[in-house]
């Protein structure tokens, strides 16, 4: 899939998450309507679904991550654009099993925040994701701990 298709999928996923968040509508209902009205390719539609349902699957952990890295901004009071852009990007950075490169996920999130949010949204999202990216880099570089104590050979 082209980077342009992935960008359009991320925007569609953000729009679904945002609408469901602010209206209280069910995510599958909002997602199905957005996809039925979109011109995304089948592959891009699937990527959109994967993003939306991935955020849903890890929402509690994602929101805890946001609370940790943006502790001065209560999640409930945060602008809905910023909250949902962060949810999408944090899913990609920390929880997606086929993660996008950190730089790509962050840049895409910042661009979405700039396009849909306030004047300060891009800077805010970039700052939070910069801190999250350090954690993600540590996770990717650290070997998984082995079970049991090391052997004494």
BELURGI-V661042 format. One record per residue. N is the residue number from 0. BURIAL is + if it has 24 or more other ideal C-beta (glycine too) atoms within 12 Angstrom, else -. D_LAST is the distance of its C-alpha to the last C-alpha in Angstrom with 2 decimals. Layout:
# BELURGI-V661042
n->(N | N)
burial->(BURIAL | BURIAL)
d_last->(D_LAST | D_LAST)
This chain:
# BELURGI-V661042
n->(0 | 1 | 2 | 3 | 4 | 5 | 6 | 7 | 8 | 9 | 10 | 11 | 12 | 13 | 14 | 15 | 16 | 17 | 18 | 19 | 20 | 21 | 22 | 23 | 24 | 25 | 26 | 27 | 28 | 29 | 30 | 31 | 32 | 33 | 34 | 35 | 36 | 37 | 38 | 39 | 40 | 41 | 42 | 43 | 44 | 45 | 46 | 47 | 48 | 49 | 50 | 51 | 52 | 53 | 54 | 55 | 56 | 57 | 58 | 59 | 60 | 61 | 62 | 63 | 64 | 65 | 66 | 67 | 68 | 69 | 70 | 71 | 72 | 73 | 74 | 75 | 76 | 77 | 78 | 79 | 80 | 81 | 82 | 83 | 84 | 85 | 86 | 87 | 88 | 89 | 90 | 91 | 92 | 93 | 94 | 95 | 96 | 97 | 98 | 99 | 100 | 101 | 102 | 103 | 104 | 105 | 106 | 107 | 108 | 109 | 110 | 111 | 112 | 113 | 114 | 115 | 116 | 117 | 118 | 119 | 120 | 121 | 122 | 123 | 124 | 125 | 126 | 127 | 128 | 129 | 130 | 131 | 132 | 133 | 134 | 135 | 136 | 137 | 138 | 139 | 140 | 141 | 142 | 143 | 144 | 145 | 146 | 147 | 148 | 149 | 150 | 151 | 152)
burial->(- | - | - | - | - | + | + | + | + | + | + | + | + | + | + | + | + | + | + | + | + | - | - | - | - | - | + | - | - | + | + | - | - | + | + | - | - | + | - | + | - | - | - | + | + | - | + | + | + | + | + | + | + | + | + | + | - | + | + | - | - | + | + | - | + | + | + | - | + | + | - | - | - | - | + | - | - | + | + | + | + | + | + | + | + | + | + | + | + | + | + | + | + | + | + | + | - | - | + | + | - | + | - | - | + | + | + | + | + | + | + | + | + | - | - | + | + | - | - | - | + | + | - | + | + | + | + | + | + | + | + | + | + | - | - | + | - | - | - | - | - | - | - | - | - | - | - | - | - | - | - | - | -)
d_last->(48.62 | 50.21 | 49.40 | 52.98 | 52.45 | 49.26 | 51.23 | 54.04 | 51.61 | 50.13 | 53.68 | 54.63 | 51.58 | 52.45 | 56.06 | 55.09 | 52.80 | 55.46 | 58.31 | 56.51 | 55.49 | 58.97 | 61.01 | 58.87 | 59.24 | 56.54 | 54.08 | 54.60 | 58.36 | 58.16 | 55.65 | 57.79 | 60.89 | 59.29 | 57.92 | 61.27 | 63.02 | 60.57 | 60.69 | 56.92 | 55.63 | 53.87 | 50.49 | 51.36 | 52.54 | 49.23 | 47.37 | 49.77 | 49.08 | 45.31 | 45.66 | 48.06 | 46.18 | 42.84 | 44.39 | 45.72 | 42.41 | 40.68 | 43.81 | 42.67 | 39.45 | 41.46 | 44.13 | 41.61 | 40.25 | 43.84 | 44.56 | 41.55 | 42.35 | 46.13 | 46.44 | 49.86 | 51.26 | 51.34 | 50.47 | 53.68 | 55.79 | 54.12 | 56.26 | 55.70 | 55.21 | 52.47 | 50.75 | 50.72 | 49.76 | 46.77 | 45.86 | 45.97 | 44.01 | 41.31 | 40.85 | 40.41 | 38.10 | 35.80 | 36.20 | 37.40 | 34.87 | 36.53 | 37.19 | 39.71 | 38.71 | 38.93 | 41.84 | 43.79 | 43.39 | 44.42 | 47.31 | 48.65 | 48.54 | 50.33 | 52.98 | 53.59 | 53.87 | 56.33 | 58.36 | 58.64 | 58.08 | 59.75 | 59.98 | 56.85 | 54.75 | 53.08 | 51.99 | 50.81 | 48.76 | 47.29 | 46.28 | 44.59 | 42.81 | 41.66 | 39.77 | 38.45 | 37.37 | 35.10 | 33.30 | 33.25 | 31.84 | 29.01 | 28.34 | 28.39 | 26.10 | 23.45 | 20.68 | 20.77 | 18.39 | 15.87 | 16.42 | 14.42 | 12.02 | 9.03 | 5.81 | 3.78 | 0.00)
